[in-house]
Amino acid sequence: MFDYAAPKKFSPSKTGQHRGVGQHPHRGFETVTIAFQGEVEHKDSNGNSGVIGPGDCQWMTAGRGIVHEEYHSEEFTRKGGMFEFCQLWVNLPKVDKMKKSRYQAILNESIPKVALRSTDGVCLDEQKALEDGYARIIAGEFQGKKGPAKTFSPVNLWDVVLLNKKKTFELDIPDGHNGLVFVRRGAVEVQGKALGLADVAIMNRNGEKLTVKATEKNTSLLIMSGEPIDEPIAARGPFVMNTQKELKDAMQDFQRGLNGFER
């Protein structure tokens, strides 16, 4: 699942009441939340808590069970402002679905930024190349740089910014990966086909060079790819398992107060 909260302005709260999602369970997959504008505060049943703001990422592995809540941070609630986030659900292989839950707070400063490679040749000046376009490597690998996120299966997650409308850039998607390009801002040509704001391109599994060219200034893309797990999926609400029985077990465990607490 991929969910995008487009830019929206929130007024300062007069009551001080936080906006967001109250306590809810997860099992069998990971939630990946990226902050572009605004702040979200996280708390979970393992005692993890923290605030992610612009450029940060929260990578939470539900595993065998976790209960968490997500609200606007106290400061954002008080001051208001622009809010823009996205959340991706990443499936876990069967062998990892019942592992201990895990929380990764990935801050902006820990995410490497890599200059894009244009089709007109390699720029020897790295700083100059960054002025044309770059990718923030949250997970996976890009041009020899690895992202900080720890994953259970091969996953790439790149936050790409295209600044030069005159250049076409090449990005390598691993052979066999499912790939997806989401236009977060601006407009772009992907493999020569035009995409506008909030459009999505789903790539095939054949390893090839992905070509992108901005047709508007300051175009931003989210590029995601992953190695197919090729296992049965049984999903309902906040649970993603392999069988209907496992789904039923997850629901019953939550009702008994087990899902989300070590036992």
Contacts in CASP RR format, 6 or more apart in sequence:
PFRMAT RR
TARGET T0000
AUTHOR 0000-0000-0000
METHOD contacts of the structure
MODEL  1
MFDYAAPKKFSPSKTGQHRGVGQHPHRGFETVTIAFQGEVEHKDSNGNSG
VIGPGDCQWMTAGRGIVHEEYHSEEFTRKGGMFEFCQLWVNLPKVDKMKK
SRYQAILNESIPKVALRSTDGVCLDEQKALEDGYARIIAGEFQGKKGPAK
TFSPVNLWDVVLLNKKKTFELDIPDGHNGLVFVRRGAVEVQGKALGLADV
AIMNRNGEKLTVKATEKNTSLLIMSGEPIDEPIAARGPFVMNTQKELKDA
MQDFQRGLNGFER
1 87 0 8 1.000
1 88 0 8 1.000
1 89 0 8 1.000
2 86 0 8 1.000
2 87 0 8 1.000
2 88 0 8 1.000
2 89 0 8 1.000
2 180 0 8 1.000
2 182 0 8 1.000
2 224 0 8 1.000
3 86 0 8 1.000
3 87 0 8 1.000
3 88 0 8 1.000
4 85 0 8 1.000
4 86 0 8 1.000
4 182 0 8 1.000
4 184 0 8 1.000
4 198 0 8 1.000
5 83 0 8 1.000
5 84 0 8 1.000
5 85 0 8 1.000
5 86 0 8 1.000
6 84 0 8 1.000
6 198 0 8 1.000
7 36 0 8 1.000
7 37 0 8 1.000
7 82 0 8 1.000
7 83 0 8 1.000
7 84 0 8 1.000
8 82 0 8 1.000
8 83 0 8 1.000
8 84 0 8 1.000
9 80 0 8 1.000
9 81 0 8 1.000
9 82 0 8 1.000
9 83 0 8 1.000
10 19 0 8 1.000
10 72 0 8 1.000
10 76 0 8 1.000
10 80 0 8 1.000
10 81 0 8 1.000
10 82 0 8 1.000
10 83 0 8 1.000
11 80 0 8 1.000
11 81 0 8 1.000
12 77 0 8 1.000
12 78 0 8 1.000
12 79 0 8 1.000
12 80 0 8 1.000
13 19 0 8 1.000
13 77 0 8 1.000
13 78 0 8 1.000
13 80 0 8 1.000
16 77 0 8 1.000
16 78 0 8 1.000
17 77 0 8 1.000
18 41 0 8 1.000
18 71 0 8 1.000
18 72 0 8 1.000
18 74 0 8 1.000
18 77 0 8 1.000
19 71 0 8 1.000
19 72 0 8 1.000
19 77 0 8 1.000
20 69 0 8 1.000
20 70 0 8 1.000
20 71 0 8 1.000
20 72 0 8 1.000
21 69 0 8 1.000
21 70 0 8 1.000
21 71 0 8 1.000
22 69 0 8 1.000
22 70 0 8 1.000
22 71 0 8 1.000
23 67 0 8 1.000
23 68 0 8 1.000
23 69 0 8 1.000
24 67 0 8 1.000
24 68 0 8 1.000
24 69 0 8 1.000
24 238 0 8 1.000
25 65 0 8 1.000
25 66 0 8 1.000
25 67 0 8 1.000
25 238 0 8 1.000
25 239 0 8 1.000
25 250 0 8 1.000
25 254 0 8 1.000
25 259 0 8 1.000
25 260 0 8 1.000
26 60 0 8 1.000
26 62 0 8 1.000
26 63 0 8 1.000
26 65 0 8 1.000
26 66 0 8 1.000
26 67 0 8 1.000
26 68 0 8 1.000
26 238 0 8 1.000
26 239 0 8 1.000
27 62 0 8 1.000
27 63 0 8 1.000
27 64 0 8 1.000
27 65 0 8 1.000
27 66 0 8 1.000
27 97 0 8 1.000
27 238 0 8 1.000
27 239 0 8 1.000
27 240 0 8 1.000
27 241 0 8 1.000
27 250 0 8 1.000
27 253 0 8 1.000
27 259 0 8 1.000
28 62 0 8 1.000
28 63 0 8 1.000
28 64 0 8 1.000
28 65 0 8 1.000
28 91 0 8 1.000
28 92 0 8 1.000
28 97 0 8 1.000
28 98 0 8 1.000
28 239 0 8 1.000
28 240 0 8 1.000
28 241 0 8 1.000
28 250 0 8 1.000
29 62 0 8 1.000
29 63 0 8 1.000
29 89 0 8 1.000
29 90 0 8 1.000
29 91 0 8 1.000
29 92 0 8 1.000
29 97 0 8 1.000
29 240 0 8 1.000
30 59 0 8 1.000
30 60 0 8 1.000
30 61 0 8 1.000
30 62 0 8 1.000
30 63 0 8 1.000
30 89 0 8 1.000
30 90 0 8 1.000
30 92 0 8 1.000
30 152 0 8 1.000
31 58 0 8 1.000
31 59 0 8 1.000
31 60 0 8 1.000
31 62 0 8 1.000
31 87 0 8 1.000
31 88 0 8 1.000
31 89 0 8 1.000
31 90 0 8 1.000
32 57 0 8 1.000
32 58 0 8 1.000
32 59 0 8 1.000
32 60 0 8 1.000
32 87 0 8 1.000
32 88 0 8 1.000
32 89 0 8 1.000
32 90 0 8 1.000
32 138 0 8 1.000
32 139 0 8 1.000
32 149 0 8 1.000
32 157 0 8 1.000
33 40 0 8 1.000
33 52 0 8 1.000
33 57 0 8 1.000
33 58 0 8 1.000
33 59 0 8 1.000
33 60 0 8 1.000
33 70 0 8 1.000
33 85 0 8 1.000
33 86 0 8 1.000
33 87 0 8 1.000
34 55 0 8 1.000
34 56 0 8 1.000
34 57 0 8 1.000
34 85 0 8 1.000
34 86 0 8 1.000
34 87 0 8 1.000
34 88 0 8 1.000
34 138 0 8 1.000
34 159 0 8 1.000
34 222 0 8 1.000
35 52 0 8 1.000
35 53 0 8 1.000
35 54 0 8 1.000
35 55 0 8 1.000
35 56 0 8 1.000
35 57 0 8 1.000
35 58 0 8 1.000
35 84 0 8 1.000
35 85 0 8 1.000
36 54 0 8 1.000
36 55 0 8 1.000
36 84 0 8 1.000
36 85 0 8 1.000
36 86 0 8 1.000
36 184 0 8 1.000
37 54 0 8 1.000
37 81 0 8 1.000
37 82 0 8 1.000
37 83 0 8 1.000
37 84 0 8 1.000
37 85 0 8 1.000
38 53 0 8 1.000
38 54 0 8 1.000
38 72 0 8 1.000
38 73 0 8 1.000
38 76 0 8 1.000
38 81 0 8 1.000
38 82 0 8 1.000
38 83 0 8 1.000
38 84 0 8 1.000
38 85 0 8 1.000
39 51 0 8 1.000
39 52 0 8 1.000
39 53 0 8 1.000
39 72 0 8 1.000
39 73 0 8 1.000
39 75 0 8 1.000
39 76 0 8 1.000
40 51 0 8 1.000
40 52 0 8 1.000
40 53 0 8 1.000
40 58 0 8 1.000
40 70 0 8 1.000
40 71 0 8 1.000
40 72 0 8 1.000
40 73 0 8 1.000
40 85 0 8 1.000
41 49 0 8 1.000
41 50 0 8 1.000
41 51 0 8 1.000
41 70 0 8 1.000
41 71 0 8 1.000
41 72 0 8 1.000
41 73 0 8 1.000
41 74 0 8 1.000
42 48 0 8 1.000
42 49 0 8 1.000
42 50 0 8 1.000
42 51 0 8 1.000
42 52 0 8 1.000
42 58 0 8 1.000
42 60 0 8 1.000
42 68 0 8 1.000
42 69 0 8 1.000
42 70 0 8 1.000
42 103 0 8 1.000
43 49 0 8 1.000
43 50 0 8 1.000
43 68 0 8 1.000
43 69 0 8 1.000
44 60 0 8 1.000
44 66 0 8 1.000
44 67 0 8 1.000
44 68 0 8 1.000
44 69 0 8 1.000
44 101 0 8 1.000
44 103 0 8 1.000
45 66 0 8 1.000
45 67 0 8 1.000
45 68 0 8 1.000
45 260 0 8 1.000
45 261 0 8 1.000
46 66 0 8 1.000
46 101 0 8 1.000
46 103 0 8 1.000
46 260 0 8 1.000
48 103 0 8 1.000
50 105 0 8 1.000
51 73 0 8 1.000
52 58 0 8 1.000
52 105 0 8 1.000
52 107 0 8 1.000
53 73 0 8 1.000
53 108 0 8 1.000
54 108 0 8 1.000
55 108 0 8 1.000
55 111 0 8 1.000
55 136 0 8 1.000
55 159 0 8 1.000
56 105 0 8 1.000
56 106 0 8 1.000
56 107 0 8 1.000
56 108 0 8 1.000
57 106 0 8 1.000
57 111 0 8 1.000
57 138 0 8 1.000
57 149 0 8 1.000
58 103 0 8 1.000
58 104 0 8 1.000
58 105 0 8 1.000
58 106 0 8 1.000
59 103 0 8 1.000
59 104 0 8 1.000
59 106 0 8 1.000
59 139 0 8 1.000
59 149 0 8 1.000
59 150 0 8 1.000
60 66 0 8 1.000
60 68 0 8 1.000
60 101 0 8 1.000
60 102 0 8 1.000
60 103 0 8 1.000
60 104 0 8 1.000
61 92 0 8 1.000
61 99 0 8 1.000
61 101 0 8 1.000
61 102 0 8 1.000
61 103 0 8 1.000
61 104 0 8 1.000
61 152 0 8 1.000
62 101 0 8 1.000
63 92 0 8 1.000
63 96 0 8 1.000
63 97 0 8 1.000
63 98 0 8 1.000
63 99 0 8 1.000
63 100 0 8 1.000
63 101 0 8 1.000
63 102 0 8 1.000
64 97 0 8 1.000
64 98 0 8 1.000
64 99 0 8 1.000
64 100 0 8 1.000
64 101 0 8 1.000
64 259 0 8 1.000
64 260 0 8 1.000
65 101 0 8 1.000
65 250 0 8 1.000
65 253 0 8 1.000
65 259 0 8 1.000
65 260 0 8 1.000
66 101 0 8 1.000
66 259 0 8 1.000
66 260 0 8 1.000
67 254 0 8 1.000
67 259 0 8 1.000
67 260 0 8 1.000
67 261 0 8 1.000
71 77 0 8 1.000
72 83 0 8 1.000
76 83 0 8 1.000
86 182 0 8 1.000
86 184 0 8 1.000
86 222 0 8 1.000
88 157 0 8 1.000
88 224 0 8 1.000
89 240 0 8 1.000
90 151 0 8 1.000
90 155 0 8 1.000
91 229 0 8 1.000
91 233 0 8 1.000
91 240 0 8 1.000
92 99 0 8 1.000
92 152 0 8 1.000
92 153 0 8 1.000
92 240 0 8 1.000
93 152 0 8 1.000
93 153 0 8 1.000
93 229 0 8 1.000
93 231 0 8 1.000
94 231 0 8 1.000
94 242 0 8 1.000
96 152 0 8 1.000
97 241 0 8 1.000
97 242 0 8 1.000
97 246 0 8 1.000
100 262 0 8 1.000
101 260 0 8 1.000
102 150 0 8 1.000
104 148 0 8 1.000
104 149 0 8 1.000
104 150 0 8 1.000
106 138 0 8 1.000
106 148 0 8 1.000
106 149 0 8 1.000
110 148 0 8 1.000
111 136 0 8 1.000
111 137 0 8 1.000
111 138 0 8 1.000
111 147 0 8 1.000
111 148 0 8 1.000
111 159 0 8 1.000
112 136 0 8 1.000
112 137 0 8 1.000
112 145 0 8 1.000
112 146 0 8 1.000
112 147 0 8 1.000
113 130 0 8 1.000
113 134 0 8 1.000
113 135 0 8 1.000
113 136 0 8 1.000
113 137 0 8 1.000
114 134 0 8 1.000
114 135 0 8 1.000
114 137 0 8 1.000
114 142 0 8 1.000
114 143 0 8 1.000
114 144 0 8 1.000
114 145 0 8 1.000
115 123 0 8 1.000
115 126 0 8 1.000
115 129 0 8 1.000
115 130 0 8 1.000
115 132 0 8 1.000
115 133 0 8 1.000
115 134 0 8 1.000
116 129 0 8 1.000
116 132 0 8 1.000
116 133 0 8 1.000
116 134 0 8 1.000
116 135 0 8 1.000
116 160 0 8 1.000
116 162 0 8 1.000
116 169 0 8 1.000
116 170 0 8 1.000
116 171 0 8 1.000
117 143 0 8 1.000
117 169 0 8 1.000
117 170 0 8 1.000
117 171 0 8 1.000
118 129 0 8 1.000
118 132 0 8 1.000
118 164 0 8 1.000
118 167 0 8 1.000
118 168 0 8 1.000
118 169 0 8 1.000
118 170 0 8 1.000
119 167 0 8 1.000
119 168 0 8 1.000
119 169 0 8 1.000
119 170 0 8 1.000
119 211 0 8 1.000
120 167 0 8 1.000
120 168 0 8 1.000
123 129 0 8 1.000
123 132 0 8 1.000
131 163 0 8 1.000
131 164 0 8 1.000
132 163 0 8 1.000
132 164 0 8 1.000
132 167 0 8 1.000
132 169 0 8 1.000
133 160 0 8 1.000
133 161 0 8 1.000
133 162 0 8 1.000
133 163 0 8 1.000
133 164 0 8 1.000
133 169 0 8 1.000
134 160 0 8 1.000
134 161 0 8 1.000
134 163 0 8 1.000
135 142 0 8 1.000
135 158 0 8 1.000
135 159 0 8 1.000
135 160 0 8 1.000
135 161 0 8 1.000
135 171 0 8 1.000
135 223 0 8 1.000
136 158 0 8 1.000
136 159 0 8 1.000
136 160 0 8 1.000
136 161 0 8 1.000
137 145 0 8 1.000
137 146 0 8 1.000
137 147 0 8 1.000
137 157 0 8 1.000
137 158 0 8 1.000
138 147 0 8 1.000
138 148 0 8 1.000
138 149 0 8 1.000
138 157 0 8 1.000
138 158 0 8 1.000
138 159 0 8 1.000
139 147 0 8 1.000
139 148 0 8 1.000
139 149 0 8 1.000
139 151 0 8 1.000
139 155 0 8 1.000
139 156 0 8 1.000
139 157 0 8 1.000
140 146 0 8 1.000
140 147 0 8 1.000
140 149 0 8 1.000
140 151 0 8 1.000
140 154 0 8 1.000
140 155 0 8 1.000
140 156 0 8 1.000
140 157 0 8 1.000
141 147 0 8 1.000
141 156 0 8 1.000
142 156 0 8 1.000
142 158 0 8 1.000
142 171 0 8 1.000
149 155 0 8 1.000
149 157 0 8 1.000
153 226 0 8 1.000
153 227 0 8 1.000
153 229 0 8 1.000
154 174 0 8 1.000
154 177 0 8 1.000
154 226 0 8 1.000
154 227 0 8 1.000
155 224 0 8 1.000
155 225 0 8 1.000
155 226 0 8 1.000
155 227 0 8 1.000
156 173 0 8 1.000
156 174 0 8 1.000
156 177 0 8 1.000
156 223 0 8 1.000
156 224 0 8 1.000
156 225 0 8 1.000
156 226 0 8 1.000
157 222 0 8 1.000
157 223 0 8 1.000
157 224 0 8 1.000
158 171 0 8 1.000
158 222 0 8 1.000
158 223 0 8 1.000
158 224 0 8 1.000
159 220 0 8 1.000
159 221 0 8 1.000
159 222 0 8 1.000
160 171 0 8 1.000
160 212 0 8 1.000
160 220 0 8 1.000
160 221 0 8 1.000
160 222 0 8 1.000
160 223 0 8 1.000
161 218 0 8 1.000
161 219 0 8 1.000
161 220 0 8 1.000
161 221 0 8 1.000
162 169 0 8 1.000
162 188 0 8 1.000
162 212 0 8 1.000
162 213 0 8 1.000
162 214 0 8 1.000
162 218 0 8 1.000
162 219 0 8 1.000
162 220 0 8 1.000
162 221 0 8 1.000
163 214 0 8 1.000
163 217 0 8 1.000
163 218 0 8 1.000
164 214 0 8 1.000
165 213 0 8 1.000
165 214 0 8 1.000
165 215 0 8 1.000
165 216 0 8 1.000
165 217 0 8 1.000
167 213 0 8 1.000
168 189 0 8 1.000
168 211 0 8 1.000
168 212 0 8 1.000
168 213 0 8 1.000
169 211 0 8 1.000
169 212 0 8 1.000
169 213 0 8 1.000
170 209 0 8 1.000
170 210 0 8 1.000
170 211 0 8 1.000
171 209 0 8 1.000
171 210 0 8 1.000
171 211 0 8 1.000
171 212 0 8 1.000
171 223 0 8 1.000
172 209 0 8 1.000
172 210 0 8 1.000
173 179 0 8 1.000
173 203 0 8 1.000
173 207 0 8 1.000
173 208 0 8 1.000
173 209 0 8 1.000
173 210 0 8 1.000
173 225 0 8 1.000
174 207 0 8 1.000
174 225 0 8 1.000
174 226 0 8 1.000
174 227 0 8 1.000
175 205 0 8 1.000
175 206 0 8 1.000
175 207 0 8 1.000
176 205 0 8 1.000
176 206 0 8 1.000
176 207 0 8 1.000
176 227 0 8 1.000
176 228 0 8 1.000
177 205 0 8 1.000
177 207 0 8 1.000
177 225 0 8 1.000
177 226 0 8 1.000
177 227 0 8 1.000
177 228 0 8 1.000
178 202 0 8 1.000
178 203 0 8 1.000
178 205 0 8 1.000
178 225 0 8 1.000
178 226 0 8 1.000
178 228 0 8 1.000
179 202 0 8 1.000
179 203 0 8 1.000
179 223 0 8 1.000
179 224 0 8 1.000
179 225 0 8 1.000
179 226 0 8 1.000
180 200 0 8 1.000
180 201 0 8 1.000
180 202 0 8 1.000
180 203 0 8 1.000
180 223 0 8 1.000
180 224 0 8 1.000
180 225 0 8 1.000
181 188 0 8 1.000
181 190 0 8 1.000
181 195 0 8 1.000
181 200 0 8 1.000
181 201 0 8 1.000
181 203 0 8 1.000
181 210 0 8 1.000
181 212 0 8 1.000
181 221 0 8 1.000
181 222 0 8 1.000
181 223 0 8 1.000
182 198 0 8 1.000
182 199 0 8 1.000
182 200 0 8 1.000
182 221 0 8 1.000
182 222 0 8 1.000
182 223 0 8 1.000
182 224 0 8 1.000
183 195 0 8 1.000
183 196 0 8 1.000
183 197 0 8 1.000
183 198 0 8 1.000
183 199 0 8 1.000
183 200 0 8 1.000
183 219 0 8 1.000
183 220 0 8 1.000
183 221 0 8 1.000
184 198 0 8 1.000
184 220 0 8 1.000
184 221 0 8 1.000
184 222 0 8 1.000
185 197 0 8 1.000
185 218 0 8 1.000
185 219 0 8 1.000
185 220 0 8 1.000
186 196 0 8 1.000
186 197 0 8 1.000
186 214 0 8 1.000
186 215 0 8 1.000
186 216 0 8 1.000
186 217 0 8 1.000
186 218 0 8 1.000
186 219 0 8 1.000
186 220 0 8 1.000
187 194 0 8 1.000
187 195 0 8 1.000
187 196 0 8 1.000
187 197 0 8 1.000
187 214 0 8 1.000
187 215 0 8 1.000
187 216 0 8 1.000
187 219 0 8 1.000
188 194 0 8 1.000
188 195 0 8 1.000
188 196 0 8 1.000
188 212 0 8 1.000
188 213 0 8 1.000
188 214 0 8 1.000
188 215 0 8 1.000
188 216 0 8 1.000
188 219 0 8 1.000
188 221 0 8 1.000
189 195 0 8 1.000
189 211 0 8 1.000
189 212 0 8 1.000
189 213 0 8 1.000
189 215 0 8 1.000
190 201 0 8 1.000
190 210 0 8 1.000
190 211 0 8 1.000
190 212 0 8 1.000
191 201 0 8 1.000
191 210 0 8 1.000
191 211 0 8 1.000
192 211 0 8 1.000
192 213 0 8 1.000
193 201 0 8 1.000
194 215 0 8 1.000
195 201 0 8 1.000
203 210 0 8 1.000
203 225 0 8 1.000
205 228 0 8 1.000
210 223 0 8 1.000
212 221 0 8 1.000
231 242 0 8 1.000
232 242 0 8 1.000
232 243 0 8 1.000
233 240 0 8 1.000
233 241 0 8 1.000
233 242 0 8 1.000
234 240 0 8 1.000
234 241 0 8 1.000
234 242 0 8 1.000
234 243 0 8 1.000
234 244 0 8 1.000
234 246 0 8 1.000
234 247 0 8 1.000
235 241 0 8 1.000
235 247 0 8 1.000
236 247 0 8 1.000
236 251 0 8 1.000
239 247 0 8 1.000
239 250 0 8 1.000
239 251 0 8 1.000
241 247 0 8 1.000
241 250 0 8 1.000
250 259 0 8 1.000
253 259 0 8 1.000
254 260 0 8 1.000
END
